[in-house]
Amino acid sequence: MKEIVNWLNSHANPKNVEGMARFGINPKDTLGISLYDLRPFAKKIPKNHRLALELWKTGIHEARLLAPMIDISKEAAEELKKSSNKTSRWIARDALRELKSDAVQKRIRLLR
């Protein structure tokens, strides 16, 4: 994970942060990395649920954008299904149903 955070920090663009703030993105913990740069980087990272959780916990905006790109959707939903929170379980059930749909599977294949 350290290598990923180092890559994110090395690609920081303060000018982009200013522009992002105009669109309502909180500049705090934002590095200003474009999605056009994050997507190809995400493709180099093997899918990994635990790593996605670690990236999310960093609080860095771009790490949080990267997290769902490398997450294993089924594992994330399975964790929610085990939750003691009724709302979380409902969301997980709905998410699993949607993730299995043909339309979503087609979009996922296009992103890879």
C-alpha positions in Angstrom: 0.0 0.0 0.0 2.9 2.3 0.7 4.0 2.2 -2.9 0.5 3.2 -4.0 0.3 6.2 -1.6 3.8 7.2 -2.8 2.7 7.1 -6.4 -0.4 9.2 -5.5 1.8 11.8 -3.7 4.3 11.9 -6.5 1.5 12.7 -9.0 -0.1 15.5 -6.9 -1.2 18.6 -8.8 -2.1 21.6 -6.6 -3.5 23.5 -9.6 -6.0 20.7 -10.1 -7.0 20.9 -6.5 -8.1 24.5 -7.0 -10.2 23.5 -10.0 -11.7 20.6 -8.1 -12.8 22.9 -5.3 -15.0 24.8 -7.8 -16.9 21.6 -8.3 -17.5 21.0 -4.6 -14.7 18.6 -3.9 -13.2 19.4 -0.5 -9.6 20.4 -1.1 -8.5 18.9 2.3 -6.7 15.6 1.7 -7.1 16.0 -2.1 -4.0 15.7 -4.3 -5.5 16.9 -7.6 -4.9 13.7 -9.6 -7.1 13.3 -12.7 -9.3 10.2 -13.2 -7.6 10.0 -16.5 -4.4 9.2 -14.6 -6.0 7.1 -11.9 -7.8 4.6 -14.2 -4.6 3.3 -16.0 -2.8 3.2 -12.7 -5.7 1.1 -11.1 -5.4 -1.4 -14.0 -1.8 -2.2 -12.9 -3.0 -3.0 -9.3 -4.3 -6.6 -8.8 -7.9 -6.7 -7.4 -7.7 -6.8 -3.6 -10.4 -6.2 -1.1 -8.2 -5.6 1.9 -6.0 -3.2 0.0 -9.1 -1.3 -1.1 -10.1 -1.0 2.5 -6.7 0.3 3.5 -6.7 2.9 0.7 -10.1 4.1 1.8 -8.9 4.5 5.4 -6.1 6.9 4.3 -8.7 9.6 3.8 -6.9 10.8 0.7 -9.5 11.7 -1.9 -7.7 10.0 -4.8 -7.0 6.9 -2.7 -10.7 6.7 -2.1 -11.4 7.0 -5.8 -8.9 4.2 -6.4 -10.3 1.9 -3.7 -13.5 0.8 -5.6 -11.5 0.4 -8.8 -9.4 -2.4 -7.2 -11.9 -3.8 -4.8 -13.6 -7.1 -5.3 -17.2 -6.1 -5.3 -18.5 -9.5 -4.1 -16.2 -9.5 -1.1 -17.3 -5.9 -0.1 -20.9 -6.9 -0.4 -20.4 -10.1 1.6 -18.9 -8.1 4.5 -21.9 -5.8 4.5 -24.2 -8.9 4.5 -22.6 -10.0 7.8 -23.2 -6.7 9.4 -25.3 -6.4 12.5 -26.8 -3.2 11.0 -30.1 -4.0 9.2 -29.6 -1.1 6.7 -26.1 -2.4 5.7 -27.5 -5.9 5.1 -30.2 -4.4 2.9 -27.7 -2.4 0.9 -25.5 -5.4 0.4 -28.4 -7.6 -0.8 -29.3 -4.9 -3.3 -25.7 -4.3 -4.4 -25.1 -8.0 -5.0 -28.2 -8.3 -7.1 -27.2 -5.2 -9.2 -23.6 -6.4 -9.5 -24.7 -9.6 -11.1 -26.9 -7.9 -13.7 -25.8 -8.2 -17.3 -25.6 -4.4 -17.8 -23.2 -3.9 -14.9 -21.1 -6.9 -15.8 -20.7 -5.5 -19.3 -19.6 -2.1 -18.0 -17.1 -3.7 -15.7 -15.6 -5.7 -18.6 -15.3 -2.4 -20.6 -13.3 -0.8 -17.8 -10.7 -3.5 -17.7 
